[in-house]
Amino acid sequence: MDKSALVEQLIEKLRRSARVAEAESDAAAEHARDGAAPGERVETSQTALEFSRMARAQARRAQEIRAAIDALLAFRPKPVEGRARVELGTLVEVEDEEGHGQTLFLAPAGAGEELTGPGGDGHFVVVTPHSPIGSAVLGKREGESASARIRGEVREWTVTWVG
C-alpha cells in the first residue's frame, strides 16, 4: 500500500482542523473586543478576559497543528520488508484480548485521526509513538504481544500483521 497517500490524507485533515482553530481564535478575539453583535456587547471585563483566553488557546492549538503538519510534510514512510518490527510509518493490525481487531498507522503526528485507504480500502487509526498503544507496539513483530495502561486499566493486544 502507498502510505504516502495516507500521509497526504492526514495532512489534509490537519489543515482543516488548523483552519477551524484559526477561525475560532479569530471569532473569540473579536468577541472579546467587540461582542458578538451590537445587542450582545461584552459587558464585563471578566467575560472579555474569558474570550481572550479562548482566543489564545485556539491560536495555540492552530500553531500546534501547523507544527504537526510540518512534521508530516517531512515524513517519508519506508516500505516494510520481511518480518519487520513495528516502527514509525508502519501499518499494524492488532487484536485485543476479546478478539476485536483494528489497523493502526504509526505516524509522527495526528493521533486519533481516522484514515481511509486508497480507493476506500480499509480504515486506519493514527497513533504516535507517544500514545500508549503506539509506544506499546513499537518494536514488536507479528505474533508478539503488547500492553499499555489506558485510563488506569491494562490493555493487551497481539500484533497480527505489520506492513
N, C-alpha and C positions, 0 to 999 in steps of 0.2 A: 504494500500500500504506500502511496505517495504521502508521506507525513507532512511534506511542505504544504499540502492543501489544508491539512488540519491546523497548521500554524497560521496560515492566512485567514482561515475562518475564525480562529481565536483572536487574531489581531483586529478583525472587523468587529467582533462582539465587544472587545475592549474599547475600540474607538467610539462605538455607540454609547457605551457606559460613560466614557470621558465627556462626550458631548452633553449627556444628561446631567452629569455632575456640574459641568461648567454653567449650564443653563440654570440649574437650581441655585448655584452660588450667586449668579447674577441677579436672579429673582429675589433671593433673600437679602442681598446687599441693597437692592432697590427698595425693598420693603422696610429695611432698617432706616434708610434715608427718608423715604417719601411716603410710606404706607402703600397698601395695595391699590387703593383708589382714593379719590378726594374724600369720600364719605368714610373711609376707613383709615384715616391718618393715625400714625403711631402716636399714642397719647403720652406714654410714659417712657422714661429713659430705660427702664428695665426691659420693656418689650423690644425696644430698639437694640439693646445690648444682646438679647437672645437671638434676634435675627442676624446681627453682626456675627455672632459665634457660629450660627448655622452657615452663613456665607463663607467664613474662613474654613470650616470643616469640609464643606463641599469643594472648595478650592483645593484643599489638601488632598482630598480624595481624587480629584481630577489629576493632580500632579502625580500622585502615586500610580494611577492608571497609565498616565503617559510614560512614566519610567518603566512600567511593565511592558508597554508596547515597544519601547526602545530595546529592552532585553530580548523580546521575541523577534524583532527585526534582525538581530544579530545571530539568532538561534538557527542552527542547521542540524536537524536530527540525522544521525548516521544510520545506514542500513544495518540490520541485525544479521549476524552470521552465526551459523551453527547453534550450539547450546549456550546461548548468550546469557549473561547476567542482566538483570534489570538495571538500566542506567537512564540518565536524562535523555529524553527523546524516544524511549521505547513505549510500545503499546503493551499492556499487561492485562491478561484475563485472570481474575481471581474469583475464588468461590469461598463463601463463608461456611461456617460450621453447619448451617442449615441447608446448604446446597444452592443458595442463591448466588448467581454469578453476575459479574459486571466487568466491563472493559475500561481500563484506565489509560490515560495518556499522560506520561510523566513529563511535565514542561517546567520551564523556569519561572513561569508566572501564569495567572489566570485560574487559580484553584477554584473548583466548584462549577466552572462553566461546563456546559454540555455541548458536545460537538457531534456532527453527523458525518459519517464517512462519505467520500466522493460517490456521487450517484445515489445517495441515501443508504449506502451500505454500512449499516451498524451505527451504534450510538456509543460515544465515549465520554467519560467524565474526566476532566482535567484535574490532576493532583500535582503538587510540587514536592520537592524533596523535604520541604519544611513542614508539610502536613503530616499528621500521624500515620495515615496509610501510605503516603509517599515514602516517608523515611523507613517504614516497616518493610516495604517490598524492595527498596533499593539494594542492589547487590544479590538478590535472590535469583534462583534459576527455576525453570519449570519443575514442578513436583515438590518444591520446598515450601515450608510454612512460614508465615509472618504473623506477628501480633503487635497490637498497639492499644493503648488506653485511650478510649474516646468517651468523653462525658463521664469519666470515672469508672467505666466498665471496660474490661479487657476483651478485645475482639480478636478473632483469629481468621486468617484466610490461607488458602492454598493457592499458589501460583500455578495456573493450569496451562498458560501459554505466554511466551514472550516473543514479540515481533516488532 
